[in-house]
Amino acid sequence: MPELRELDGLLVNTRKLRATDLSRLIQRGEVSSEEVMRHHLDTIEALNPDVNAVVTLTPEAAQNEARAADQARARGDDLGLLHGLPVAHKDLVDTSGVRTTYGSPIFADHVPDCDALIVERLKGAGAISIGKTNTPEFGAGSQTFNPVFGVTRNPYDTTRTCGGSSGGAAVALACGMVPIADGSDLGGSLRNPANFCNVVGFRPSPGRVPTWPSDVGWFPLAVQGPMARTVEDVALMLSAIAGPDPRSPISIEDPGDRFGKPLGRDFTGCRLAWSRDLGSLPVDPAITDAIEAQRTTFEQLGCEIVDGEPDFSGADEAFQVWRAWLFELGFGDLLDDHREQMKDTVIWNIEAGRKLTGADVSRAEQKRTQLYHRVQAFLSDHEYLICPVSQVPPFDIETEYITEIGGVRMDTYLDWMRSCYYISVTGCPSISVPCGFTPDGLPVGVQIVGRHHDDWGVLQLAHTFQEATQIWKHPPAICED
């Protein structure tokens, strides 16, 4: 695909196009779906060997579907919101007829016979799958590696991690391999890799994007959602995947098309809470400095900024207990039959679930409910909470997980992700949007947290901040022409 295309009278680099712009070109017939697909497959061929983001590629099927998309447009068929856009699916998400390993050797040759609901909706909106992106084993841990496909590297420094568990998706986006990608988030898996790779990861309200299949239909901590290079691209994708579905008992009734509206808003007088550490968490100074440097940006947008945060006591226990409960439920039988094929941290999390008592679970739920009410009271006086996404910058690829921050010991493989999973427990929508870089040139995101079910408001502030800073336009060196 030619590197330069005319868009609104200007020559632009197609690799840097937003998904919204690329969609407009396709819908107008100014570029063909087949041409777009060929460009993205060429980019994967050129860059994927260096980063290992896409682990199962379906080029022939993708090219055939792109040709069919062009034929549909030529016939005058109704075109979906994402018509002709390449998309990649996280390797935790079932894809009919396409290998889905969950990052585990137990499922190395597993091929599902049906699509997950999020895949159904992306296909229904006209997006074309190019394959699967890498993830840690069963999505456990915010460092993307597994024994099936190996490690995924950060394109800004290939000696560093890209985060996880939607790490392959974040890297594929940062490198221009796809314009949109799906991901999932229990303790930060949409936000943390986006933060490490200078892209956008949005954790929607539980039920905003219905999850199916699932053995825990009422479980509110695990969500699926969109990732892209810009907030408007995330909103475009969300408009296609959000909306109610009877297979998910907690699905929100609001239709997805509300997210297709213009994101602009005047934030004069908007009250923000500014938290450097969510009250007590250790945070690397490089993270603090990058976020503090953008405080004036929010002020220039007209926001009124107040230092502070809700009381997050109980968040740690609530998250750890419910995560352990979920792991035992989901993987307990596998542990009994395939223990030798599972990594130590997954085994530990399952066994932690087996030690839980009814009193442990009931106390965790009580603390989660108390936290919910404290956060709602706090956000009634502050429309948003601004805080770090991650407590550390991208770390060495050989380090499985962080064990110490600023002299504070991390007791488990999860502890260094508290700045994300505390927010998961609240149920509030949150987003990671590019914020700056460390002195070493590593990306840093800022986390914007909104009120209960105010996904739209979170997207609006993130978009306005993005447009004021334009940090998303700084690609990794391996992508520069």
N, C-alpha and C positions, 0 to 999 in steps of 0.2 A: 504493500500500500504506500503511495507517495507520502513523504513526510509532511508536505505542506498542502493545506486545503483552504479554500476561500470560505470564510464564515462572516456573514454580515459585512462583506466588502473588504475583509482583512485576511491576509495569509496567516494561518496558524499551524502549529505543530500538532498533528492529530493525536500524538501520544499524550499531549497535555490537555486535551479537550475534556470538559466535564461531561458526565453521562447525559445531562440535560441537553447540552449543545449537540452531542453526538446523536441523541434521539431525534432532535429537531432536523438534523441533516438527513437522517434516514427517512423520517416521515415525509419530508419535502421531496425526496428522491434525488437529492444533491449528492448522495453517496449511497452505494448499495450495501445491503447487509452482508453480502458475500465479500465485498471489499473490506469492510470493517472486520469481519471475522478473520480474513487472511492476515490483516495487519496484526491483530492480537495474537494469532497463532505464531506468526513470525517473531513477535516480541518474546513469547514464551520460549521458542526455540533458542533465541539469542541469549536470554538472561537467566532462564530457570536453572541451567547447570551450575550457576554460581550461588544460587540461594535456596533451591529445592523447595519452592512454594507450592507448585502444582505437582501432585503425586500420581494422579490417574488422569490421563489426557485422552479425550475422545475426539480427535480432529476430524476424522471422516464424517462422523455423525453430525458434528457441529457445522461443517461446510455444507453438507446436504440440507440441513435445516435452514442455513442462511440462504441457500438458493431458493428453497421453498418460501422463505419470508419475502424475498424479492418478487417471486411470482404472485404471491398473495397481494402485495402492494400494486403490482401491475394490473391485477384483475379488479382492483378497486375494493377489495375486502376491507371490513372494519379492522383497524390495527390496534393492538393492545398498547398500554402505556409504555411498555418496555420493548416494543417491537424491534427485533433484530439486534438487541444489545447482548453481547457476550456476558455470561455470568458464571461464577464458579461456586461450587457447593462444598461446605466444610465436610471433612471425611467422618464426621459424627452423624451426618444427615443421610437418611436412606434415599437412594436413587434407583429407580426401577431399571434393572438390567445393567447397572454400572457398579463395578466393584466398590464396596464400602467396608473398610477394615476397622473403623473406630480406633485406628492406631495400635491395634493389638494383633500379635501373631496368632491368637486364637481364631481371629476372623480374617486372616490374611487372604483367603480366597472367597470371602462371603459376597454374594451378589443378591441384593434384595429383589423382591418381586413386586414392590409397589413404591411409589414416591411418598416422602413425607409431605405434609400439608404445605409447608413453605415452598417446597419444590414445585408442587402442583400449582401454586399461585403464581410463582415466577414464570413457569411455562405458559400458564393461562394468559399472562400479560404480554406474552410474545418474546420473553428473554430466551436466549439460546445457551445451553450449558456447554462449557468446554471441558468439564471434568471436576475433579475433587482437589481440595487444598489440604495441606498437612495439618495435623493436630497432635497433641500429646496423647499417650495411651489413655483411652476412655475420657479424654479431655481433662485429665488430672494434672494440675500444675500449670503455671504461667511461663513455661519454657517449652517450646515446640520441638520435641524429638520423640522418636519411638523406634522399636526394633524392626518395624516393617519397612519404613522409608528413610530412617535416619533423621538428621537435624535440619531445621530450616534456619537460614541465616538472615541477619538484619542487613538490608541493602545499604544502609548508611555506614555500616562497618561490619563486614562479614565475619569478624572475630567475635561479634556480640550476638546475643539472643534477640529475637524479634518479639519475645513475649509469647503469650498464649491465653487460652487454648486455640483461639482463632488466628494463630500466627501465620499459617500459610495464606489465609485470606488477606491479612494486612500487607504481607510482603508482595503478593500478586498485585494488589492495588497500587502500592507505592512504586512498583516497577512498570506499571502500565500494561500488565498482562490481561487485565479485565477492568472495565469501568465500574462494576458493582459486584458485590459478593455477599453471601449470607454468612452468619456466624451465630454463636450462642453464648450465653453468659449466665453463670451461676455466681461466681465470685469475682468477676471482672474480665471474662474472656472475650467480650466485644470491645471493652474499653482499653485494657492494658496493652494488647498488641497494636491497637490503633495509635495509642500514645507513644509506643516505642518506634513506630514506623511513619509518623507524620501524616496519618490519614485520620478519618473520622469513624468512630464506632459508637453506635447509639444503643443503649440498653432501654428498650421501651417499658412501659408499665406492664406488669404481668397480665396476660390476657389480651394485650393490644395486638400481638401477633400470635394467634392461636397455635398451640403445639399439639401435633398428632403425627405418628402414634406416640403414646405415653402411658405408662402404667400408673402415673401419679397425676391424674387430670386436674386435681385441685391444688397441686403443689405450686406455690407462688414465687419461689426463689429462682428457679431456672427459667430463662426466657430465650427466645430466638429473635434475631433482629438484623438490621441492615448495616453494611459497611460500605464506604466509598471514599473518594478523595475529598469530597466537599459535602457540606451540610445539605445543599439543595439536591444533590444526587442521592443522599440518604433519604431525604423526604420523598423524592420521586419513587424510590424503591419501596419505602414504607407505604406509600399510597396503593401499591399493588399487593402487598402482603398483609396489611392490617385489615381488620373487620371481623365480624362474628362468624363462628362456625359451630354447629351443634356438637361436633366431636370433642370440643374443648369446653368443659363446663364453666371455666372462668373467663371465657372470651368476652371482650368488651363489645357492646352493641354498636358503638359508633362506626360508621362506614370508613373505609380507608381513603376515599377520595378527598376527605377534608385536608389531607396532607399534600395535596397537589396545588394548593393555593400559594400565591406569593408570600414569601417569608418576611418581608420587610415590616418593621415596627419602630416607632419612636420610643426609646427607653428613658426619656427625660423623667426624672423623679422615681425611677424604679429602684427599689430598696434591695440591695444584695448583702448577704452575709459572707464575709471573707475569712476563710479558715486556712491557716498554714499547715495544720497538723491534726485536724478533727479533734482537738482537745489535748491529746497526749502522745500521738504517734511519733516515733523517730522518723525524720525525713532528711534525705541527703541534701546538703546545702545547694548543690547544683540544681536540684528540682525547685527548691524554695526561691532561688535567685531568678530562675527563668519565669516563674509564675508572677513573682513580685514585680518584675519588669513590665508586666502587662496591666498592672493595676491602673495606671494612668489611662490606658485604652478604655477600660470600662468607665472611668470617670469622664473621659471625653465623649462617651456615648450618652452622658447625662445621668448615669446611675449614681445613686447615693449608696456609699459603701460603708458597712459597719463591721468591725472585727467581731468574730464570734461564731459559734456553732451550737447545735443541740447537744444535749447530754447523751452520749452514745454508750453509756454503761449498759451491759447486758447484750450488746450487739455481738460481741465475740462468742459468748456462750451460745446464743441462739443460732448463729451461723454454723459453728462447729458441730453442734448437736444435729441440726437438720441435715447438714452435708453428710455426716457419718450415717445417719438413718437412711439417706438416699443411696449412698454407696452400698450399704449392706443389702438393701432391697434390690438394687440393680445388678450387683455383681457378686453377691454372696454365693450363689450356686456355682458361678464360674470359679470362684476361689476354691471351692471343695474339689472341683474336677481338674483345674488347670493352674494350681498355685505356682508351679515352676515357670509358667509363662507370663506371670504378672509382675510388674515392677513393685519395689518395696513400698513406695508411698501409696499405691493403690491398695496393697495388702493391709497397710497400717490403717487406712481410712475405713476399709470394710470391717476390720476387727474392732475398730473404735465403735462402729455401729452395733456390733454384736454385744458390746459391753453395756450398751444403754439400757436403762431401766425406764419404766413408765414414768417414774418421778422425774427423771432427767428430761424426758420429752415434754412433759407438762410444764415444768419450770422454764424450759427454753421457750415454749410458746407463750407463757405468761410474760416473759421478759421482752419477747418480740412485740407483743401487743402493747406493752407499756412504752416501748421505744417508739412505736408507730404514733401513739398519741402525743408524746413529747415532741416528735418531729413536726407533726401537724400544727401543734401550738406554736412552735418556733417559726414555721414557714407562713403562719398567718400574719406575722410581722415582717417577714423577709420573703420576697417572691422567689428568690433563688439562693442557693448555697454554692459558693465557688471554693474549690479545694483541689489538692493534688489528685491525679489519677493514680500514679504509682509513687511509692516512697523512695525509689531508687531509679537511676538511669539504666538503660540497657546494659546488662552485665556480660561477663565472659561466657562464650558459648560452651565452655567446658564445665561451667558451674550449673548444677542441676537446679538449685534454688538458693535464695539468699538466707544465710544463717545469722547475720549480724548487721545492724544498721546503727551507725553512730555509737558503737559500744554497747548497744542493747541486743541481747541474744534473742534470736527467733527460735522458738521451741519446736515448731512443726514446719512442714514444707509450705504451709498456707499463710503463716503469720505475716510475711512481708507484703501480703496483698490486702491488708486490713483497710487501707484507704479506699479500695474498691468494694470489698465485701461488707463493710459496715453499711454502705449505701444500698447494697442488694437487700439487706435485711429490712430496710425501711419500706421497700416497695415503690420508692419514688423513681420516676424516669430520670435518666442521667446520660450524659454524653461526654466523650473525649474528643476535643477539637484541638488541632495544632496550635501551640502556644509559643514555641521558641526552641532553642538548642542549647546544649551545654557547651562549655568552652572547648570540648573535644568534638563538637559537631554532631552530637547525638540528639535525636528529637525528644521534646518534652511536650506533653499535652496538658491541658487544663480540664478539670472535670466540672461540668455545670449540672447541678441537681435542681429539679423543679418540684413543684407541689404535686400532690396526689393526682394522678391521671392527666397532668398538664404536659403531655408529650409535645404538644404544639408549641407551647411557650418555651420549652427547652430548645427546640429546634430554632425558634425565632432569635433567641439571644445568641445561640451558637453561630447562627448565620451572620448576624450583625457583627459579632466579634471577628469572625473569619474575614468578612469583607473589609473590616478596618485594618487587619493585620496582613492579610495575604500570605501568611506563612506556609500555607499548603502548596504554594507554587514553587517551593524549593525542593526539587527532586533529589534522590540519591545520586551520587557521582556516576554510578554504573549506568544510569539512564540518560546522562547528559550527552548531547550530540557532539 
